[in-house]
Amino acid sequence: MAAGRNCFIISFPYFFTIATLVLTIFLIIGNLADHGILSKLYFMRLNTQNLSVTVQSNTVTAASINPSFPDFFQVGLWNYCQGTVSANVYTTTNCSTTHGLFYFNPISIIEQNLGISSIDNVPSEINSALNAVKAVSYVMIILYCVAAIFAAMEFIAGFFSFHSRGGSFCTLIISFLALACVVVATALATALYFVEARAFNDANATLGTTASTNRTTFGIAWGAAVAAILASIFWLVSICCGSTRYSRRSEVVYHPVDSPVGMRQM
């Protein structure tokens, strides 16, 4: 009975540990390909169909400088992708090479695609938003990778928690570390890309750009955070309520009893 109850209790944190690991991996590998489900897992998309730039006091459209200029850019954890828009259908055509420490600077990417040295009509709000992109992006990448490592360690350490309170306690500590990493990384990603998207939307009158964040990706990110929180809670419950003792049958010891005097054999 104790072993069965222990397995039942530990199944809950195990489920949420696996959920944390799987969802975090989806975030890590998102946007690494220009087709399939990975191309749908991006943090922010910048629409540049109506982009206009001012170069040396001349305001022109991006398409007039480069007819093959992409209609949109979308950013993942390691790279960015670009593509075309037709009848409101977004088609990713190619992605940049991945980098160990990547940050998305759309102004620099636009300048490279247009073959110009600088854009004169970039609003100060966009420059302010981009100032923090590099540092925040680096921290976010590191935290998501560390969170995945801790979640994997949590999964392995959980095997030692079935009959050991020490094992359960170690697993709980690891789960807290995974929780801290994934929550902080997701909070940084949310703040970074929501602020950046708002800056480009506010610049619509100047640059003609619009931007949006991806509900699916941020749903996965916050789902991983919630799963990590629940995993830690249930690991704590397993320490408080789980049994760590093997069930043993009581040993019956028989002691010889002297027969009554009257019953002794003569």
Secondary structure, 3 states (H helix, E strand, C coil): CHHHHHHHHHHHHHHHHHHHHHHHHHHHHCCCCCCCHHHHCCCEEEECCCCEEEECCEEEEHHHHCCCCCCEEEECCCCEEEEEEECCEEEEEEECCCCCCCCCCHHHHHHHHHCCCCCCCCCHHHHHHHHCHHHHHHHHHHHHHHHHHHHHHHHHHHHHHCCCHHHHHHHHHHHHHHHHHHHHHHHHHHHHHHHHHHHHHHCHHHHCCEEEECHHHHHHHHHHHHHHHHHHHHHHHHHHHCCCCCCCCCCCCCCCCCCCHHHCCC
